[in-house]
Amino acid sequence: MITFVPESKYTNYYDIARYNLTWRLSLILLAFLPVLAIVLFNLGENAAYPSLIGVGLCLLTLLILIKTKSFTLPAILYSVIGAILSQYTLIFFPESYHFVDPAWIMIIVLYAYFTLGKIWGTVVLGFCLTGITYYILEVLNINLEMTKNSGKDDTIALAINFIVCGIIIAFLIFQFLELNSYAESKYITLTDTLKDKNKEKTVLLKEIHHRVKNNLQVVTSLLRLQSRDINEEKYKLMYRDSINRVLSMALIHEKIYQTPDLAKINLKVYLESLAQDLISSYSLETKIDLNIESNLEKLNTKSLVPVALIFNELISNSIKHGFKDQKIGKINIQIIDKYPKVKIRYSDDGRWIEQPEEGSLGLELVQSLTEQLSGSHVRSTENGTHYTFNFVYDD
């Protein structure tokens, strides 16, 4: 009969476990408390009356469980009435043996914590500890004097009481272990499921980034084919700038699908690749010394796209305008992580025979992309070109 549990109103496994525990505990108590009450009555023990009250409480809780399909009210009744009965027996029956009472108190407190939560459990524990403290200070000596001489019947009653408590404690421990085992298996299952889904999404995202990169390269190929029909150098340069902008974005997607962490990219490695691609694109004879200092380990992809395009414009301008008649050029990039902000310093030692015109597409792009990063920048053209950027680090 213990294995049979009526249907509850719950769908959550933990609530079902609490309901089942209350039902099975009621049946166990109903099986043993009458026997204990009869034995205590035969011995003339006043403690038989709390046992009878316990039998009535068990019958009441079983009816409530069937009627309401909820464990809340039965759990409150067990916790409150059980705590009161245990303290009443402990304090007002000094002629009885109280060796087993701590075990009953432990059962009540554990049950309250498990079914009603930490607040109810703590209140019940506090109440019981108060009663035990009073018993030790006021009743213990009287109890020891009155129970000096114990008979065989008293020993039998005590043994039965211990057996009942032991069975209930073992049952509670079994329920806790069963619930813990379920939680552990559920956690392992969910973890494995999430890992599998994460792997699938990672593969899918890498494939998407790979295809985007390929599509962008197709766009650059089309732009190159189209530029062959252009004779004017001015428009050829415009096409080349457009191609480099598309290639800088293609490079982002290439780095993304090549990295284990799709969410963040090593900015220093990206900039080194970007600079080499731009130098090759412009067929520059000038040897460029690129120096990058960075304490920013990784940058997320949301911020990387505008940052990459900004550097594309800056490096392109340095190549086109700053190093035209120089054999050696130097570009310094300093990236400082000052969470929650990032500071970037860019400078070159180019002669800059001609500066980009104010309102040009390149400078407009730099301004627009800086605003996109919720940042600001300062530009200086003394002894080369210098930029200082400050923007908010986006997690």
N, C-alpha and C positions, 0 to 999 in steps of 0.2 A: 504493500500500500504506500510505502514511503516513496517508491519510485514514481507512483502516479501523482501527478500534479495537475489540478484543473487549469483551464486556460485563463491567462491573465489578459489585461488590457494593454500590456506593454509590447513594444517592438524592439526596443533597445536591449541588447544582450545583458547588460549589467543590471538593468531594472528587472529583467526576467529572472536573473540569478538571485536577486534580493527577494523577489516574490517566492521563488522555489525554496530558498533557504528558510523563510518564515513558515511556509507550509510544512516542510519536512521537520523543522524544529518543533513545531506544534505537535506533530504526530509522535515524535520521540518522547517529548515531555508527557504527552497523554498516555503513553505506554508505561512509563516508569514512575511518574508522580503518584498515581493511585497506590502502587505497591509500597512506595516509600511512606505515604500517608498512613496506610494500614499498619505497617511495622511500627511507626512512631506512636500511633494510637494505642497499640498493644503494650508499648513500653510506658504509656502515660506521659509522653512528651508533648509539651505545648506547641513544639515546632510542627506538629502534625497539621495544625490549622492553616499556616501559610502554604503547606503542600496542597491542602484541599482548595484553597483560594487559587493556587496555580492551576489545578485541574479545571476549575471553572473558567479561568482566563484562557486556557488552551481551547476549550470548547467554543468560547465566544470568538476568539480570533479565527478559528476555522470557519465559523459561520460568516464572519465579516469578509474573509478572503474569498469565499465562494460568491457572496452577494455583490461585493464591490469590485472584485477582480484586481484589487490594489493592495499593496503591502504597507502603505504609509500609516494608517490608523492602527493596525495590529502591531507594527513596529514601535509606535509611540506607547501603546498600552503595555507591551512587554518591557520596554525600557523604563518607563515611569513606575509602573506597579511593581515590576521586578526589583528596581532599586529601592523602593520604599519597603517592600517585604523583607529584603535582605538586611537592611539597616534596622528594621523593627525587630527581627529575630535576633540580630547581633546584640542589640542594646537591652531589650526588654525580656529576654529569656536567659538570665545569667546561670540558670541551672543546667542549660544544654551545652553539649560539646560544639565548639565553633571552629573546629579544624577545617571543615569543608566550606565554610562560608566564604573565605577568600576566593575559592574556585568558582562559586556561584556568582560572586561579584565580578570576577574576571569575565565570565560568560556574558553577563549583562552588558558590561562596558564594551567588550568586543562586538557584540551584536549591535549595540547602539551606533558605534562608529561605522560598522559595515553597511547598515541599512539606512541610517538617518544622516550620516555625514559627520564631519569633524565638530561642528558646533554642538549638536545634540550629544555626541559622544563625550566631548569635553565637559559639558554640563553634568551629565550622568557620572562621569569619573570624579568630578569635583564634589558632587553630593556624597558619593560613596566614600571618598577619602576623608571627608568631614566626619561621617559616621564612624569610620574605622578609628580615626584619631580620638574621638570622644570615647569609644569603647576601650581603647588602650589606656586612656588617662583615668577613666571613671569606673569602668565595669570589669576590666581584665582581672584584677586581684580578687574581686568577689567571685567571678566565674571560676577561677582556679581553685578557690577554697571549696566551692560547692561541687566541683567535679573531680575531687581527689580520688574517690573510690568508684571505679567503673566496673559494671558487671559484664557478663558475656553478651547479654542482649544489647547492651549499649554498644559494644564492639561490633556486633552484627549490623546494627542500624547505621553505625558510622561507615562500615565497609560498603553497605548498599549505597549510601549517600555518595561515597567516593567513586563507586562504579558508575553511577548515573552521571556525575560531573565529568568523569573521564571520558565517557562515551560522547557526551555533548561537546566537550572541548575537542576531542578527536574529529568529530563531525564538522565543527567550525573550521578547524585547521584544513581538513580535506576540501571544504568548500573554497577557502581562500586559495589553496594551491591549485585547485581546478580552474578558478577564475584567472589566476595569474598565468597558468599554462595557456589558457585561451587567449589572454591579452598578448602574450609573447608570440604565439603562433600567428595571431592576427597582425601583429607588428611586422613579423618577418614576411608574411604574405604581402602586406601593403608595401613594404620596402622593396621587395623583389619586383612587384608590379610597377612601382614608380621608377625603378632602375631600368626596367625594360622599356617603359614609355619614354623615359629620358633618352635612352639610346636611339629609339626610333625617331624621336624629334630631332636629335642631334644629326643623325644621318640625313633626315629630310632637309634640315636647315642647311647643312653643308652642300647638299645637292642643289638647293635653291640658289645659294651664293655662287656655286660653281656655274650654274646656268646664267645667272645675272652677269657674271664676269665674261662669259662667252658672248652673250648678247651685246655687252658694251664693246667688246673687241670687234664684233661685226660692225657696230656703228662706226668705230674708228676706221675700220677698213673701207667702209663706204665713203667716209669723209676724205680719206686719202685718195681714193679713186676720183672723187669729185674734184679735189684740189689740183689734179693733173691738168685739168682743162683751164686752169687759171694762170694767166701770164704775169699779172701785176704782183710784185713782191709784197705789197701792203696787204692784199687779200689772202695771199698765201700764208702770211704770218697770222692772220686772223683765224684761218682754218687750223693752222698748227696749234694755236692757243686753245681752240675748241677741242681739238683731238687730245691735247695734253690734259685738259680738264676731265674729259671722259675717261682717259687712261688712269688718272689718279683715283677715280671712283672704282674703276675695274680692279685696280691694285688693292683697294680696301677689301673688296669681296674675295679676292684671291687670298689675302692674308687671313681673312676670317675662316674660310673653309680649310685652311692649312693649320690652324691653331687648335689645340685641344679644347680651349675655353672659348666658346663662340661669343660669350658676352663681352670679353675684353681683349684688346689687342695691345701688343708691345709697341708703343708709339715710336721709340727710338729706332727699332728695326724697320718699321714702316717708312720712316723719313729717309733712312739710308737708301732703301730701295727706290723711293720716289725720286730722290736727288739723282741717282745714277740713271734712271730712266729719262729724266728731263735733260740731263747733260748729253745723253746719247741722242735724244730727239733733236736737239739744236745743233748737233755736230760741232760742238764747241772745241776749238783748239786750245783754249785756255785750260790750264790745269787748276782744278778747283779743290781746295783743301776744306773738307766738310768736318766741322767739329761739333758734336752733339753731346751736351751734358744734361742728364735727366735723373731725377730721383722719383719720377712718376713711373711706377712699375707698369701699370696698364691703364688703358682708357677704354671706356665702353663704346660700343659701336654707334650709339646715338650721338655722342660728342665727337667721335672720330671723323665722321663724314665732313662736317663743317671745318674742323681743324685741318684735315687733310687738304681740303680745297683752298684754305687760307695759305698753307705752306706751298701749295702748287703755284699760287699767284706770286708769292714772295720770291721763291726760288727762280721761277720763270723770268720775273722782272730783273732779278740780279744777273741772270745769264744774258738776257737780251740787252739790258741797258748799262749794267755796271761793269761787266768784264769784257766789253767789246774789243778793246785794244790792250788788254793785259795778258801777259804770259802766265801769271799765277794769280789766282783769286782765292779769297778766304771767306767762308760763311761760318758764322758762329750761331749756334742755337742752344739756348739754355731753357730748360723746362723745370720749373720749381713747383712741387706739390705742397701747397699750404692749405690743407683741407680746412674748410670746404671750398677753397678757391685754388685755381691754378694760375701761375704766372709764367708767361713765355716771353723770352727776349730773343729777338732775331736781329742779326746785323751782318753786313758784308763790308769789305774794304774796297769796293768798286769805285771807279772814278766818276761814273754816272755823267757822261757827256750830255745826255738828255734824260730828264725825269719824266715818268708817266704823267700825262695831263690830268689835272683835277677833273673829276667827273668821268674819267675813263672807266671802261667796263671792269678792268682789273681792280682798281681802287674801290669802285662801288661794290664789287663782290666781297672784298675784304671787310668793308663796313657792314654790309648786310649779314655776312656770316658771323661776324663778331656779335652783332645784336642777337642773332639766333642762339648764341651761346650765353645770352644774358650777361655779356661782358662789355669791356671798353678797350680802346687801344690808343696809343700815342705814336706818331710817326715823326722821325727826324731825318734830315738829309745832309747833316754835317759830317764830313769825313766818311763818306759812304752812306748807306741807308740803315736806319735803326728803327725797329718796331718793338713796342712793349705792349703785351696783351694781358688782361686780367679777365678771367671768366669763372663762373660758378661750376664746381665739379659736380656733375650729375651722376649719382649712383645708378 
